Amino acid sequence: MKITSKSIAFTAPHYSANQAGQNILLQGGTAIEAMVAAAASISVVYPHMNSLGGDGFWLISEPGKVPVGIDASGIAAKRADLNFYAGQDNIESRGGRACLNMAGAVAGWSKALDISKSWQPSLELEQLLSPAIGQAEWGIEVTQSLQNASEKTFNDLHKLVNFEQFMIQGQRLEKGKILKLPKIAQTLKTLVSNGLDDFYHGDIAKLLAEDLAATGSPIQLSDFTDYRAQQVTPLSVKTSAGKLYNLPAPTQGIASLIILALFDKVQHQAKTEAEFIHLLVECTKQAFIVRNAVLTDPSRLAEPLECYLQEEKLNQLAKKVRLNKALPWPHIGKLGDTVWMGACDREGRMVSYIQSIYWEFGSGVVSPQTGIVWNNRGTTFSLQPDHLQQLKPGLKPFHTLNPAFAELKDGRRLCYGTMGGEGQPQTQAAVFSRYVYRQQALPKAISESRWLLGRTWGDNNNNLHVEQDIPQNVIQELASKGHQITTVPACNELMGHAGAVVLRPDNTVAAATDPRSDGKAFAATL
């Protein structure tokens, strides 16, 4: 194996997943192989945030080439139509009828590994999945994040058949306890023996289809066999800092790009910390207004999303951003939990990846034969005829997921992202702006106090939520501009689990993870 670079890096919101990715990089594996190893691991150690029964989105960058994307999100099942949910105003959030969307994550791993094979000889799948298998067999240590999720969801989920997999002796999970997941370990072993395609065309597909049918889900075996992950062309926008990339519909990548493109035009106005935050929040509002008006399944878009990244339209939006006045904000936020991870291998190839089951523990439906918890992403479809998000078989729902990547004018290449539903574009903008415009080091750009506009779990107001360690004078200045402020505890998981990896022109790397997570970052020059 030819190795021409000497720097590698990995970041993940859980230390065990970081270790899995790091080990593959140290063995000479590609950034994609490292990411698959970490993706499998984090599906075990962070089961409240993601699963093999969820979705994935990839941004993959080779030096000197245009990045490519992979959309590994699920589509609505063939039986999932308005008639299936007749007489209902909304789709159930939990239980079998919330399981209406195919899971695409494993197909995304496979498609990404096909790209990796074109780079260099592949590592064995067993090498990539063995850390996750070991973690599931030996047991995972319950983190504070997992305990919090267990506490929040216990009343909704504990009576669901087979959800006892995520309880200990029928009780809520407690930090420090060991949770064993033997069925997931066996499923991963089956994937090693039969190949990743088994998830859609083999024994695992049959078991999942059987288990889902028993819960009342509309998903059938044919939904598995017909599913394909897709390679897609990322959206991009040029700013004074460089060229920024994110994923197209059905993700809110368009919103993340609009926020940063608008902020690039107004950031020079910020003379205080409050003005810096205010302008980012106001750019967020403009981006979300566009997103909510146009974003849907790709086949339903009225015009290409690239139109909204044209200079003329961005200038029109920038004129609506006021330095001294906050736009009133009645917008209903999008909830969601997920994991983001980033990697850089010895050849300077980089990956920005995100994996999710939507809500904490997704639908709450656990397949008794495989141990896989299924996503509830399809609940974002509407049952209202002619709605922009109207449910229809074969279409994709709105996704908050969006991994980010940037090529800066000075030669730096940056992959970055976060979990956090509605907060993803906001946290991306905060981290990027602090790192690029304020020249903060990555760890500081990520760890500093953050904010979140819109609804949060268990909170129905649409205020600007700020961590309480933001100085009081900054909070007062924001309030004077018209922001409705709600303070939350400092270093709060509510603000997401951010991370970033940067590769500099001299081939040195840096990586950082969020103190709000259980993560770890690794960067080394070998």
Secondary structure, DSSP 8 states (H G I E B T S, - for coil): ------EEEEEESBHHHHHHHHHHHHTT--HHHHHHHHHHHHHHH-TTT--TBSEEEEEEE-TTS--EEEEE---B-TT-STTTTTT-SS--SSSGGG--B---HHHHHHHHHHHHHHHS----HHHHHHHHHHHHHH-EE--HHHHHHHHHHHHHHTTSTTGGGGSBTTB---TT-EE--HHHHHHHHHHHHH-TTHHHHSHHHHHHHHHHHHTT-S--HHHHHT---EEE--EEEE-SSEEEEE--TTBTHHHHHHHHHHHHHHGGG--SHHHHHHHHHHHHHHHHHHHHHH-S-GGG-SS-GGGGGSHHHHHHHHTT--SS------------EEEEEEEE-TTS-EEEEEEEEESTTTT--B-TTT--BB--GGGGSB-STT-TTB--TT----B----EEEEETTS-EEEEE---TTHHHHHHHHHHHHHHTS---HHHHHHS--EEES-BTTB----EEEETTS-HHHHHHHHHTT--EEEE-SS-GGG---EEEEE-TTS-EEEEE-TTTB-EEEEEE-
